[in-house]
Amino acid sequence: MEQELKDRTKQFALRIMNLVDALPKTTSAIAIGRQIIRSGTSVGANYRAACRGRSKAEFISKLGIVAEEADETCFRLELIIEGNLLPESKVQPLLKEADELTAIFVSSIKTSQQNQKSKIRVQKS
């Protein structure tokens, strides 16, 4: 699963880069493009960092950053659609992927937190 998510987040970043290149050269599109390139590519970079975490707490903390970046990317994709910067049909598949990635990382955080609490309870017993 770890390698699958690394690959998936890298492909997501590449798709974001292509989307940004397709944006019009207006002031608002350029501003949104800079922001979404940062958040969209940092999903994969921060996920890789989370996988290298030195502890479960560090892993959970870094996954929180990944989830935030994925959610920020969702917001900016919504702005691209609602601001009519690109056709919805071009953006919607990326928005769906961003939503799915956000859900995966939020779920992973919750599972990791529960596992960590269970481990602490077992150690105290």
N, CA, C and O atoms as a Tinker XYZ file with bonds, in Angstrom:
   500  protein
     1  N      0.826000   -1.199000    0.000000    73     2
     2  CA     0.000000    0.000000    0.000000    64     1     3
     3  C      0.869000    1.262000    0.000000    63     2     4     5
     4  O      0.549000    2.245000   -0.668000    81     3
     5  N      1.979000    1.221000    0.762000    73     3     6
     6  CA     2.849000    2.396000    0.845000    64     5     7
     7  C      3.383000    2.786000   -0.533000    63     6     8     9
     8  O      3.307000    3.953000   -0.919000    81     7
     9  N      3.921000    1.818000   -1.274000    73     7    10
    10  CA     4.464000    2.115000   -2.604000    64     9    11
    11  C      3.355000    2.545000   -3.557000    63    10    12    13
    12  O      3.554000    3.430000   -4.389000    81    11
    13  N      2.193000    1.918000   -3.435000    73    11    14
    14  CA     1.056000    2.289000   -4.277000    64    13    15
    15  C      0.671000    3.757000   -4.061000    63    14    16    17
    16  O      0.392000    4.477000   -5.020000    81    15
    17  N      0.658000    4.195000   -2.802000    73    15    18
    18  CA     0.328000    5.599000   -2.516000    64    17    19
    19  C      1.441000    6.544000   -2.959000    63    18    20    21
    20  O      1.169000    7.662000   -3.398000    81    19
    21  N      2.685000    6.104000   -2.848000    73    19    22
    22  CA     3.788000    6.930000   -3.360000    64    21    23
    23  C      3.616000    7.156000   -4.860000    63    22    24    25
    24  O      3.748000    8.278000   -5.348000    81    23
    25  N      3.323000    6.087000   -5.577000    73    23    26
    26  CA     3.120000    6.197000   -7.029000    64    25    27
    27  C      1.889000    7.042000   -7.354000    63    26    28    29
    28  O      1.914000    7.876000   -8.258000    81    27
    29  N      0.834000    6.816000   -6.617000    73    27    30
    30  CA    -0.421000    7.532000   -6.875000    64    29    31
    31  C     -0.262000    9.032000   -6.619000    63    30    32    33
    32  O     -0.764000    9.850000   -7.390000    81    31
    33  N      0.433000    9.393000   -5.539000    73    31    34
    34  CA     0.613000   10.818000   -5.247000    64    33    35
    35  C      1.575000   11.473000   -6.239000    63    34    36    37
    36  O      1.448000   12.662000   -6.532000    81    35
    37  N      2.533000   10.707000   -6.755000    73    35    38
    38  CA     3.423000   11.260000   -7.783000    64    37    39
    39  C      2.643000   11.512000   -9.073000    63    38    40    41
    40  O      2.794000   12.562000   -9.697000    81    39
    41  N      1.814000   10.553000   -9.468000    73    39    42
    42  CA     0.983000   10.739000  -10.664000    64    41    43
    43  C      0.028000   11.918000  -10.487000    63    42    44    45
    44  O     -0.224000   12.670000  -11.429000    81    43
    45  N     -0.495000   12.069000   -9.285000    73    43    46
    46  CA    -1.371000   13.202000   -8.980000    64    45    47
    47  C     -0.613000   14.513000   -9.189000    63    46    48    49
    48  O     -1.140000   15.445000   -9.796000    81    47
    49  N      0.611000   14.585000   -8.691000    73    47    50
    50  CA     1.428000   15.792000   -8.853000    64    49    51
    51  C      1.675000   16.093000  -10.329000    63    50    52    53
    52  O      1.592000   17.246000  -10.752000    81    51
    53  N      1.974000   15.073000  -11.103000    73    51    54
    54  CA     2.211000   15.273000  -12.539000    64    53    55
    55  C      0.950000   15.767000  -13.246000    63    54    56    57
    56  O      1.021000   16.618000  -14.133000    81    55
    57  N     -0.191000   15.236000  -12.852000    73    55    58
    58  CA    -1.463000   15.686000  -13.442000    64    57    59
    59  C     -1.757000   17.135000  -13.055000    63    58    60    61
    60  O     -2.276000   17.902000  -13.866000    81    59
    61  N     -1.429000   17.507000  -11.825000    73    59    62
    62  CA    -1.601000   18.902000  -11.382000    64    61    63
    63  C     -0.710000   19.812000  -12.221000    63    62    64    65
    64  O     -1.144000   20.883000  -12.644000    81    63
    65  N      0.526000   19.396000  -12.463000    73    63    66
    66  CA     1.442000   20.204000  -13.275000    64    65    67
    67  C      0.866000   20.429000  -14.671000    63    66    68    69
    68  O      0.920000   21.543000  -15.194000    81    67
    69  N      0.322000   19.387000  -15.270000    73    67    70
    70  CA    -0.287000   19.518000  -16.601000    64    69    71
    71  C     -1.495000   20.446000  -16.576000    63    70    72    73
    72  O     -1.700000   21.234000  -17.499000    81    71
    73  N     -2.287000   20.348000  -15.523000    73    71    74
    74  CA    -3.453000   21.217000  -15.389000    64    73    75
    75  C     -3.026000   22.682000  -15.287000    63    74    76    77
    76  O     -3.617000   23.552000  -15.926000    81    75
    77  N     -2.011000   22.943000  -14.491000    73    75    78
    78  CA    -1.529000   24.321000  -14.325000    64    77    79
    79  C     -1.028000   24.870000  -15.655000    63    78    80    81
    80  O     -1.260000   26.036000  -15.972000    81    79
    81  N     -0.351000   24.049000  -16.422000    73    79    82
    82  CA     0.130000   24.496000  -17.737000    64    81    83
    83  C     -1.018000   24.849000  -18.680000    63    82    84    85
    84  O     -0.843000   25.640000  -19.606000    81    83
    85  N     -2.188000   24.265000  -18.445000    73    83    86
    86  CA    -3.354000   24.534000  -19.300000    64    85    87
    87  C     -4.159000   25.758000  -18.857000    63    86    88    89
    88  O     -5.053000   26.203000  -19.575000    81    87
    89  N     -3.848000   26.298000  -17.686000    73    87    90
    90  CA    -4.591000   27.463000  -17.193000    64    89    91
    91  C     -4.342000   28.680000  -18.079000    63    90    92    93
    92  O     -3.268000   28.816000  -18.664000    81    91
    93  N     -5.335000   29.564000  -18.179000    73    91    94
    94  CA    -5.118000   30.801000  -18.940000    64    93    95
    95  C     -4.073000   31.670000  -18.233000    63    94    96    97
    96  O     -3.778000   31.461000  -17.057000    81    95
    97  N     -3.535000   32.616000  -18.939000    73    95    98
    98  CA    -2.476000   33.466000  -18.375000    64    97    99
    99  C     -3.054000   34.749000  -17.763000    63    98   100   101
   100  O     -2.500000   35.834000  -17.938000    81    99
   101  N     -4.173000   34.610000  -17.044000    73    99   102
   102  CA    -4.772000   35.754000  -16.359000    64   101   103
   103  C     -4.161000   35.875000  -14.965000    63   102   104   105
   104  O     -3.541000   34.935000  -14.467000    81   103
   105  N     -4.337000   37.024000  -14.349000    73   103   106
   106  CA    -3.784000   37.258000  -13.012000    64   105   107
   107  C     -4.299000   36.233000  -12.008000    63   106   108   109
   108  O     -3.519000   35.666000  -11.244000    81   107
   109  N     -5.608000   35.993000  -12.006000    73   107   110
   110  CA    -6.170000   35.051000  -11.031000    64   109   111
   111  C     -5.718000   33.618000  -11.312000    63   110   112   113
   112  O     -5.416000   32.872000  -10.380000    81   111
   113  N     -5.669000   33.232000  -12.569000    73   111   114
   114  CA    -5.248000   31.873000  -12.913000    64   113   115
   115  C     -3.781000   31.642000  -12.555000    63   114   116   117
   116  O     -3.411000   30.561000  -12.097000    81   115
   117  N     -2.962000   32.645000  -12.762000    73   115   118
   118  CA    -1.541000   32.522000  -12.405000    64   117   119
   119  C     -1.394000   32.361000  -10.896000    63   118   120   121
   120  O     -0.609000   31.536000  -10.427000    81   119
   121  N     -2.154000   33.156000  -10.132000    73   119   122
   122  CA    -2.088000   33.070000   -8.669000    64   121   123
   123  C     -2.552000   31.696000   -8.178000    63   122   124   125
   124  O     -1.893000   31.071000   -7.348000    81   123
   125  N     -3.680000   31.237000   -8.693000    73   123   126
   126  CA    -4.192000   29.916000   -8.310000    64   125   127
   127  C     -3.223000   28.827000   -8.768000    63   126   128   129
   128  O     -2.990000   27.858000   -8.046000    81   127
   129  N     -2.665000   28.982000   -9.954000    73   127   130
   130  CA    -1.712000   28.006000  -10.476000    64   129   131
   131  C     -0.501000   27.845000   -9.576000    63   130   132   133
   132  O     -0.052000   26.725000   -9.330000    81   131
   133  N      0.029000   28.955000   -9.085000    73   131   134
   134  CA     1.192000   28.881000   -8.180000    64   133   135
   135  C      0.828000   28.162000   -6.883000    63   134   136   137
   136  O      1.601000   27.359000   -6.360000    81   135
   137  N     -0.357000   28.468000   -6.382000    73   135   138
   138  CA    -0.774000   27.850000   -5.121000    64   137   139
   139  C     -1.043000   26.356000   -5.283000    63   138   140   141
   140  O     -0.643000   25.553000   -4.440000    81   139
   141  N     -1.719000   25.992000   -6.363000    73   139   142
   142  CA    -2.087000   24.578000   -6.532000    64   141   143
   143  C     -0.875000   23.725000   -6.918000    63   142   144   145
   144  O     -0.833000   22.533000   -6.614000    81   143
   145  N      0.093000   24.325000   -7.578000    73   143   146
   146  CA     1.313000   23.577000   -7.906000    64   145   147
   147  C      2.031000   23.228000   -6.602000    63   146   148   149
   148  O      2.578000   22.134000   -6.463000    81   147
   149  N      2.027000   24.164000   -5.649000    73   147   150
   150  CA     2.676000   23.928000   -4.359000    64   149   151
   151  C      1.926000   22.860000   -3.563000    63   150   152   153
   152  O      2.523000   21.885000   -3.108000    81   151
   153  N      0.621000   23.047000   -3.397000    73   151   154
   154  CA    -0.129000   22.093000   -2.572000    64   153   155
   155  C     -0.243000   20.727000   -3.253000    63   154   156   157
   156  O     -0.131000   19.695000   -2.593000    81   155
   157  N     -0.461000   20.718000   -4.555000    73   155   158
   158  CA    -0.650000   19.458000   -5.271000    64   157   159
   159  C      0.598000   18.596000   -5.338000    63   158   160   161
   160  O      0.514000   17.368000   -5.288000    81   159
   161  N      1.764000   19.240000   -5.451000    73   159   162
   162  CA     3.003000   18.459000   -5.497000    64   161   163
   163  C      3.499000   18.104000   -4.101000    63   162   164   165
   164  O      4.225000   17.124000   -3.934000    81   163
   165  N      3.118000   18.886000   -3.101000    73   163   166
   166  CA     3.589000   18.582000   -1.752000    64   165   167
   167  C      2.852000   17.403000   -1.125000    63   166   168   169
   168  O      3.313000   16.852000   -0.125000    81   167
   169  N      1.720000   17.009000   -1.692000    73   167   170
   170  CA     1.026000   15.817000   -1.188000    64   169   171
   171  C      1.981000   14.618000   -1.255000    63   170   172   173
   172  O      2.174000   13.918000   -0.261000    81   171
   173  N      2.563000   14.391000   -2.409000    73   171   174
   174  CA     3.485000   13.269000   -2.575000    64   173   175
   175  C      4.772000   13.431000   -1.795000    63   174   176   177
   176  O      5.260000   12.479000   -1.185000    81   175
   177  N      5.323000   14.633000   -1.814000    73   175   178
   178  CA     6.580000   14.870000   -1.099000    64   177   179
   179  C      6.404000   14.657000    0.404000    63   178   180   181
   180  O      7.247000   14.035000    1.051000    81   179
   181  N      5.316000   15.170000    0.949000    73   179   182
   182  CA     5.081000   15.011000    2.384000    64   181   183
   183  C      4.685000   13.581000    2.745000    63   182   184   185
   184  O      4.975000   13.120000    3.849000    81   183
   185  N      4.028000   12.879000    1.829000    73   183   186
   186  CA     3.724000   11.472000    2.103000    64   185   187
   187  C      5.019000   10.668000    2.193000    63   186   188   189
   188  O      5.165000    9.815000    3.068000    81   187
   189  N      5.952000   10.941000    1.294000    73   187   190
   190  CA     7.249000   10.255000    1.359000    64   189   191
   191  C      7.951000   10.554000    2.680000    63   190   192   193
   192  O      8.543000    9.667000    3.295000    81   191
   193  N      7.876000   11.816000    3.109000    73   191   194
   194  CA     8.486000   12.188000    4.390000    64   193   195
   195  C      7.803000   11.452000    5.544000    63   194   196   197
   196  O      8.469000   11.013000    6.482000    81   195
   197  N      6.491000   11.319000    5.477000    73   195   198
   198  CA     5.758000   10.604000    6.528000    64   197   199
   199  C      6.216000    9.149000    6.605000    63   198   200   201
   200  O      6.367000    8.597000    7.694000    81   199
   201  N      6.431000    8.541000    5.461000    73   199   202
   202  CA     6.875000    7.141000    5.421000    64   201   203
   203  C      8.252000    6.964000    6.048000    63   202   204   205
   204  O      8.592000    5.876000    6.513000    81   203
   205  N      9.036000    8.025000    6.060000    73   203   206
   206  CA    10.372000    7.971000    6.667000    64   205   207
   207  C     10.355000    8.417000    8.127000    63   206   208   209
   208  O     11.409000    8.536000    8.752000    81   207
   209  N      9.175000    8.662000    8.670000    73   207   210
   210  CA     9.063000    9.146000   10.049000    64   209   211
   211  C      9.799000    8.251000   11.028000    63   210   212   213
   212  O      9.814000    7.028000   10.886000    81   211
   213  N     10.408000    8.878000   12.021000    73   211   214
   214  CA    11.200000    8.137000   12.999000    64   213   215
   215  C     10.352000    7.486000   14.081000    63   214   216   217
   216  O     10.815000    6.589000   14.786000    81   215
   217  N      9.119000    7.933000   14.210000    73   215   218
   218  CA     8.235000    7.368000   15.226000    64   217   219
   219  C      6.808000    7.383000   14.698000    63   218   220   221
   220  O      6.507000    8.022000   13.690000    81   219
   221  N      5.939000    6.668000   15.397000    73   219   222
   222  CA     4.524000    6.648000   15.022000    64   221   223
   223  C      3.936000    8.055000   15.156000    63   222   224   225
   224  O      3.128000    8.471000   14.326000    81   223
   225  N      4.338000    8.784000   16.191000    73   223   226
   226  CA     3.832000   10.148000   16.390000    64   225   227
   227  C      4.258000   11.060000   15.241000    63   226   228   229
   228  O      3.467000   11.876000   14.768000    81   227
   229  N      5.499000   10.925000   14.795000    73   227   230
   230  CA     5.979000   11.734000   13.674000    64   229   231
   231  C      5.238000   11.359000   12.387000    63   230   232   233
   232  O      4.880000   12.229000   11.593000    81   231
   233  N      5.013000   10.068000   12.191000    73   231   234
   234  CA     4.261000    9.596000   11.028000    64   233   235
   235  C      2.865000   10.219000   11.010000    63   234   236   237
   236  O      2.421000   10.723000    9.978000    81   235
   237  N      2.183000   10.184000   12.138000    73   235   238
   238  CA     0.831000   10.740000   12.235000    64   237   239
   239  C      0.851000   12.242000   11.983000    63   238   240   241
   240  O     -0.011000   12.770000   11.282000    81   239
   241  N      1.825000   12.919000   12.551000    73   239   242
   242  CA     1.941000   14.370000   12.369000    64   241   243
   243  C      2.144000   14.730000   10.900000    63   242   244   245
   244  O      1.490000   15.633000   10.376000    81   243
   245  N      3.042000   14.027000   10.253000    73   243   246
   246  CA     3.314000   14.312000    8.841000    64   245   247
   247  C      2.130000   13.935000    7.948000    63   246   248   249
   248  O      1.874000   14.604000    6.947000    81   247
   249  N      1.410000   12.874000    8.303000    73   247   250
   250  CA     0.205000   12.527000    7.546000    64   249   251
   251  C     -0.834000   13.638000    7.658000    63   250   252   253
   252  O     -1.604000   13.871000    6.725000    81   251
   253  N     -0.854000   14.322000    8.799000    73   251   254
   254  CA    -1.756000   15.460000    8.957000    64   253   255
   255  C     -1.447000   16.550000    7.947000    63   254   256   257
   256  O     -2.356000   17.168000    7.393000    81   255
   257  N     -0.165000   16.785000    7.709000    73   255   258
   258  CA     0.251000   17.775000    6.708000    64   257   259
   259  C     -0.189000   17.320000    5.321000    63   258   260   261
   260  O     -0.671000   18.127000    4.526000    81   259
   261  N     -0.025000   16.038000    5.030000    73   259   262
   262  CA    -0.431000   15.489000    3.731000    64   261   263
   263  C     -1.930000   15.705000    3.514000    63   262   264   265
   264  O     -2.349000   16.147000    2.444000    81   263
   265  N     -2.727000   15.396000    4.525000    73   263   266
   266  CA    -4.180000   15.564000    4.415000    64   265   267
   267  C     -4.547000   17.030000    4.194000    63   266   268   269
   268  O     -5.434000   17.334000    3.397000    81   267
   269  N     -3.870000   17.936000    4.896000    73   267   270
   270  CA    -4.123000   19.376000    4.722000    64   269   271
   271  C     -3.803000   19.823000    3.300000    63   270   272   273
   272  O     -4.584000   20.553000    2.689000    81   271
   273  N     -2.676000   19.395000    2.776000    73   271   274
   274  CA    -2.278000   19.786000    1.420000    64   273   275
   275  C     -3.248000   19.231000    0.379000    63   274   276   277
   276  O     -3.589000   19.917000   -0.585000    81   275
   277  N     -3.689000   17.995000    0.572000    73   275   278
   278  CA    -4.654000   17.401000   -0.359000    64   277   279
   279  C     -5.970000   18.169000   -0.318000    63   278   280   281
   280  O     -6.586000   18.408000   -1.356000    81   279
   281  N     -6.401000   18.556000    0.885000    73   279   282
   282  CA    -7.646000   19.307000    1.018000    64   281   283
   283  C     -7.511000   20.710000    0.421000    63   282   284   285
   284  O     -8.443000   21.202000   -0.216000    81   283
   285  N     -6.365000   21.354000    0.620000    73   283   286
   286  CA    -6.119000   22.665000   -0.009000    64   285   287
   287  C     -6.187000   22.544000   -1.528000    63   286   288   289
   288  O     -6.718000   23.425000   -2.206000    81   287
   289  N     -5.656000   21.465000   -2.050000    73   287   290
   290  CA    -5.697000   21.238000   -3.492000    64   289   291
   291  C     -7.139000   21.090000   -3.965000    63   290   292   293
   292  O     -7.506000   21.610000   -5.018000    81   291
   293  N     -7.957000   20.380000   -3.187000    73   291   294
   294  CA    -9.395000   20.268000   -3.517000    64   293   295
   295  C    -10.017000   21.653000   -3.623000    63   294   296   297
   296  O    -10.733000   21.948000   -4.579000    81   295
   297  N     -9.741000   22.493000   -2.646000    73   295   298
   298  CA   -10.308000   23.843000   -2.628000    64   297   299
   299  C     -9.914000   24.616000   -3.883000    63   298   300   301
   300  O    -10.752000   25.267000   -4.508000    81   299
   301  N     -8.656000   24.543000   -4.241000    73   299   302
   302  CA    -8.195000   25.296000   -5.414000    64   301   303
   303  C     -8.745000   24.723000   -6.712000    63   302   304   305
   304  O     -9.009000   25.469000   -7.655000    81   303
   305  N     -8.918000   23.427000   -6.769000    73   303   306
   306  CA    -9.554000   22.822000   -7.946000    64   305   307
   307  C    -11.005000   23.292000   -8.064000    63   306   308   309
   308  O    -11.493000   23.551000   -9.164000    81   307
   309  N    -11.682000   23.397000   -6.931000    73   307   310
   310  CA   -13.049000   23.927000   -6.938000    64   309   311
   311  C    -13.064000   25.366000   -7.447000    63   310   312   313
   312  O    -13.963000   25.753000   -8.194000    81   311
   313  N    -12.069000   26.160000   -7.044000    73   311   314
   314  CA   -11.982000   27.546000   -7.526000    64   313   315
   315  C    -11.774000   27.592000   -9.038000    63   314   316   317
   316  O    -12.350000   28.438000   -9.722000    81   315
   317  N    -10.964000   26.697000   -9.547000    73   315   318
   318  CA   -10.729000   26.644000  -10.997000    64   317   319
   319  C    -12.033000   26.339000  -11.728000    63   318   320   321
   320  O    -12.331000   26.942000  -12.759000    81   319
   321  N    -12.803000   25.404000  -11.190000    73   319   322
   322  CA   -14.091000   25.059000  -11.814000    64   321   323
   323  C    -15.073000   26.220000  -11.699000    63   322   324   325
   324  O    -15.629000   26.673000  -12.699000    81   323
   325  N    -15.283000   26.699000  -10.471000    73   323   326
   326  CA   -16.301000   27.724000  -10.229000    64   325   327
   327  C    -15.913000   29.080000  -10.808000    63   326   328   329
   328  O    -16.777000   29.906000  -11.100000    81   327
   329  N    -14.606000   29.307000  -10.972000    73   327   330
   330  CA   -14.140000   30.541000  -11.595000    64   329   331
   331  C    -14.073000   30.455000  -13.110000    63   330   332   333
   332  O    -13.647000   31.396000  -13.780000    81   331
   333  N    -14.501000   29.313000  -13.644000    73   331   334
   334  CA   -14.507000   29.079000  -15.096000    64   333   335
   335  C    -13.134000   29.273000  -15.736000    63   334   336   337
   336  O    -13.017000   29.783000  -16.850000    81   335
   337  N    -12.099000   28.853000  -15.005000    73   335   338
   338  CA   -10.745000   28.971000  -15.542000    64   337   339
   339  C    -10.437000   27.841000  -16.521000    63   338   340   341
   340  O     -9.655000   28.015000  -17.456000    81   339
   341  N    -11.057000   26.682000  -16.298000    73   339   342
   342  CA   -10.942000   25.529000  -17.201000    64   341   343
   343  C    -12.286000   24.815000  -17.218000    63   342   344   345
   344  O    -13.075000   24.960000  -16.284000    81   343
   345  N    -12.555000   24.048000  -18.265000    73   343   346
   346  CA   -13.809000   23.291000  -18.297000    64   345   347
   347  C    -13.873000   22.290000  -17.132000    63   346   348   349
   348  O    -12.880000   21.644000  -16.795000    81   347
   349  N    -15.037000   22.181000  -16.543000    73   347   350
   350  CA   -15.226000   21.267000  -15.416000    64   349   351
   351  C    -14.826000   19.840000  -15.780000    63   350   352   353
   352  O    -14.278000   19.118000  -14.947000    81   351
   353  N    -15.093000   19.435000  -17.004000    73   351   354
   354  CA   -14.773000   18.067000  -17.436000    64   353   355
   355  C    -13.272000   17.777000  -17.368000    63   354   356   357
   356  O    -12.867000   16.627000  -17.200000    81   355
   357  N    -12.458000   18.810000  -17.497000    73   355   358
   358  CA   -11.003000   18.636000  -17.431000    64   357   359
   359  C    -10.515000   18.577000  -15.977000    63   358   360   361
   360  O     -9.522000   17.915000  -15.672000    81   359
   361  N    -11.219000   19.271000  -15.095000    73   359   362
   362  CA   -10.778000   19.401000  -13.703000    64   361   363
   363  C    -11.393000   18.329000  -12.796000    63   362   364   365
   364  O    -10.758000   17.895000  -11.835000    81   363
   365  N    -12.602000   17.909000  -13.090000    73   363   366
   366  CA   -13.349000   17.001000  -12.212000    64   365   367
   367  C    -12.605000   15.709000  -11.871000    63   366   368   369
   368  O    -12.635000   15.298000  -10.711000    81   367
   369  N    -11.938000   15.047000  -12.824000    73   367   370
   370  CA   -11.204000   13.826000  -12.446000    64   369   371
   371  C    -10.101000   14.088000  -11.414000    63   370   372   373
   372  O     -9.855000   13.261000  -10.537000    81   371
   373  N     -9.451000   15.227000  -11.525000    73   371   374
   374  CA    -8.421000   15.581000  -10.539000    64   373   375
   375  C     -9.044000   15.894000   -9.190000    63   374   376   377
   376  O     -8.491000   15.530000   -8.151000    81   375
   377  N    -10.180000   16.559000   -9.195000    73   375   378
   378  CA   -10.880000   16.860000   -7.946000    64   377   379
   379  C    -11.309000   15.561000   -7.263000    63   378   380   381
   380  O    -11.203000   15.434000   -6.044000    81   379
   381  N    -11.783000   14.616000   -8.035000    73   379   382
   382  CA   -12.174000   13.308000   -7.490000    64   381   383
   383  C    -10.967000   12.614000   -6.856000    63   382   384   385
   384  O    -11.072000   12.059000   -5.763000    81   383
   385  N     -9.836000   12.646000   -7.535000    73   383   386
   386  CA    -8.616000   12.029000   -7.001000    64   385   387
   387  C     -8.161000   12.743000   -5.734000    63   386   388   389
   388  O     -7.762000   12.094000   -4.768000    81   387
   389  N     -8.217000   14.065000   -5.729000    73   387   390
   390  CA    -7.826000   14.824000   -4.541000    64   389   391
   391  C     -8.735000   14.487000   -3.361000    63   390   392   393
   392  O     -8.262000   14.336000   -2.235000    81   391
   393  N    -10.032000   14.370000   -3.616000    73   391   394
   394  CA   -10.979000   13.981000   -2.561000    64   393   395
   395  C    -10.660000   12.587000   -2.033000    63   394   396   397
   396  O    -10.667000   12.360000   -0.823000    81   395
   397  N    -10.383000   11.657000   -2.939000    73   395   398
   398  CA   -10.064000   10.285000   -2.530000    64   397   399
   399  C     -8.779000   10.238000   -1.716000    63   398   400   401
   400  O     -8.713000    9.554000   -0.694000    81   399
   401  N     -7.760000   10.961000   -2.164000    73   399   402
   402  CA    -6.500000   10.992000   -1.417000    64   401   403
   403  C     -6.704000   11.598000   -0.034000    63   402   404   405
   404  O     -6.168000   11.092000    0.952000    81   403
   405  N     -7.474000   12.677000    0.045000    73   403   406
   406  CA    -7.760000   13.293000    1.342000    64   405   407
   407  C     -8.422000   12.272000    2.262000    63   406   408   409
   408  O     -8.025000   12.129000    3.419000    81   407
   409  N     -9.419000   11.567000    1.758000    73   407   410
   410  CA   -10.129000   10.566000    2.566000    64   409   411
   411  C     -9.190000    9.449000    3.024000    63   410   412   413
   412  O     -9.268000    9.001000    4.168000    81   411
   413  N     -8.316000    9.007000    2.146000    73   411   414
   414  CA    -7.360000    7.952000    2.500000    64   413   415
   415  C     -6.453000    8.410000    3.631000    63   414   416   417
   416  O     -6.232000    7.672000    4.591000    81   415
   417  N     -5.925000    9.628000    3.521000    73   415   418
   418  CA    -4.982000   10.098000    4.533000    64   417   419
   419  C     -5.671000   10.396000    5.860000    63   418   420   421
   420  O     -5.101000   10.132000    6.919000    81   419
   421  N     -6.874000   10.935000    5.825000    73   419   422
   422  CA    -7.622000   11.171000    7.066000    64   421   423
   423  C     -7.916000    9.836000    7.747000    63   422   424   425
   424  O     -7.774000    9.715000    8.964000    81   423
   425  N     -8.318000    8.848000    6.976000    73   423   426
   426  CA    -8.588000    7.514000    7.523000    64   425   427
   427  C     -7.315000    6.889000    8.099000    63   426   428   429
   428  O     -7.354000    6.255000    9.153000    81   427
   429  N     -6.195000    7.067000    7.409000    73   427   430
   430  CA    -4.918000    6.530000    7.892000    64   429   431
   431  C     -4.514000    7.168000    9.209000    63   430   432   433
   432  O     -3.988000    6.497000   10.097000    81   431
   433  N     -4.761000    8.460000    9.332000    73   431   434
   434  CA    -4.449000    9.161000   10.585000    64   433   435
   435  C     -5.276000    8.567000   11.720000    63   434   436   437
   436  O     -4.743000    8.242000   12.781000    81   435
   437  N     -6.577000    8.428000   11.493000    73   435   438
   438  CA    -7.463000    7.888000   12.536000    64   437   439
   439  C     -7.057000    6.477000   12.927000    63   438   440   441
   440  O     -7.011000    6.152000   14.113000    81   439
   441  N     -6.762000    5.637000   11.946000    73   439   442
   442  CA    -6.353000    4.261000   12.224000    64   441   443
   443  C     -5.041000    4.237000   13.003000    63   442   444   445
   444  O     -4.906000    3.485000   13.968000    81   443
   445  N     -4.083000    5.051000   12.593000    73   443   446
   446  CA    -2.788000    5.096000   13.278000    64   445   447
   447  C     -2.939000    5.587000   14.709000    63   446   448   449
   448  O     -2.285000    5.074000   15.617000    81   447
   449  N     -3.802000    6.582000   14.913000    73   447   450
   450  CA    -4.037000    7.090000   16.271000    64   449   451
   451  C     -4.678000    6.014000   17.142000    63   450   452   453
   452  O     -4.296000    5.845000   18.300000    81   451
   453  N     -5.648000    5.290000   16.594000    73   451   454
   454  CA    -6.302000    4.218000   17.355000    64   453   455
   455  C     -5.314000    3.110000   17.684000    63   454   456   457
   456  O     -5.311000    2.589000   18.799000    81   455
   457  N     -4.478000    2.750000   16.725000    73   455   458
   458  CA    -3.470000    1.714000   16.961000    64   457   459
   459  C     -2.482000    2.147000   18.033000    63   458   460   461
   460  O     -2.059000    1.346000   18.866000    81   459
   461  N     -2.121000    3.422000   18.000000    73   459   462
   462  CA    -1.179000    3.944000   18.986000    64   461   463
   463  C     -1.803000    3.906000   20.383000    63   462   464   465
   464  O     -1.137000    3.535000   21.350000    81   463
   465  N     -3.076000    4.287000   20.492000    73   463   466
   466  CA    -3.764000    4.255000   21.790000    64   465   467
   467  C     -3.900000    2.825000   22.294000    63   466   468   469
   468  O     -3.727000    2.570000   23.485000    81   467
   469  N     -4.206000    1.893000   21.402000    73   467   470
   470  CA    -4.333000    0.483000   21.786000    64   469   471
   471  C     -3.009000   -0.059000   22.290000    63   470   472   473
   472  O     -2.970000   -0.817000   23.259000    81   471
   473  N     -1.935000    0.324000   21.642000    73   471   474
   474  CA    -0.601000   -0.132000   22.036000    64   473   475
   475  C     -0.257000    0.383000   23.429000    63   474   476   477
   476  O      0.322000   -0.342000   24.238000    81   475
   477  N     -0.613000    1.634000   23.709000    73   475   478
   478  CA    -0.343000    2.223000   25.023000    64   477   479
   479  C     -1.151000    1.492000   26.094000    63   478   480   481
   480  O     -0.632000    1.208000   27.174000    81   479
   481  N     -2.418000    1.186000   25.804000    73   479   482
   482  CA    -3.263000    0.463000   26.767000    64   481   483
   483  C     -2.682000   -0.919000   27.070000    63   482   484   485
   484  O     -2.668000   -1.350000   28.223000    81   483
   485  N     -2.209000   -1.605000   26.044000    73   483   486
   486  CA    -1.635000   -2.941000   26.229000    64   485   487
   487  C     -0.376000   -2.857000   27.079000    63   486   488   489
   488  O     -0.148000   -3.715000   27.932000    81   487
   489  N      0.441000   -1.839000   26.860000    73   487   490
   490  CA     1.674000   -1.681000   27.625000    64   489   491
   491  C      1.385000   -1.389000   29.095000    63   490   492   493
   492  O      2.146000   -1.808000   29.967000    81   491
   493  N      0.297000   -0.676000   29.380000    73   491   494
   494  CA    -0.060000   -0.342000   30.763000    64   493   495
   495  C     -0.653000   -1.528000   31.501000    63   494   496   497
   496  O     -0.650000   -1.555000   32.732000    81   495
   497  N     -1.164000   -2.514000   30.764000    73   495   498
   498  CA    -1.823000   -3.679000   31.395000    64   497   499
   499  C     -0.836000   -4.614000   32.033000    63   498   500
   500  O     -1.229000   -5.633000   32.601000    81   499
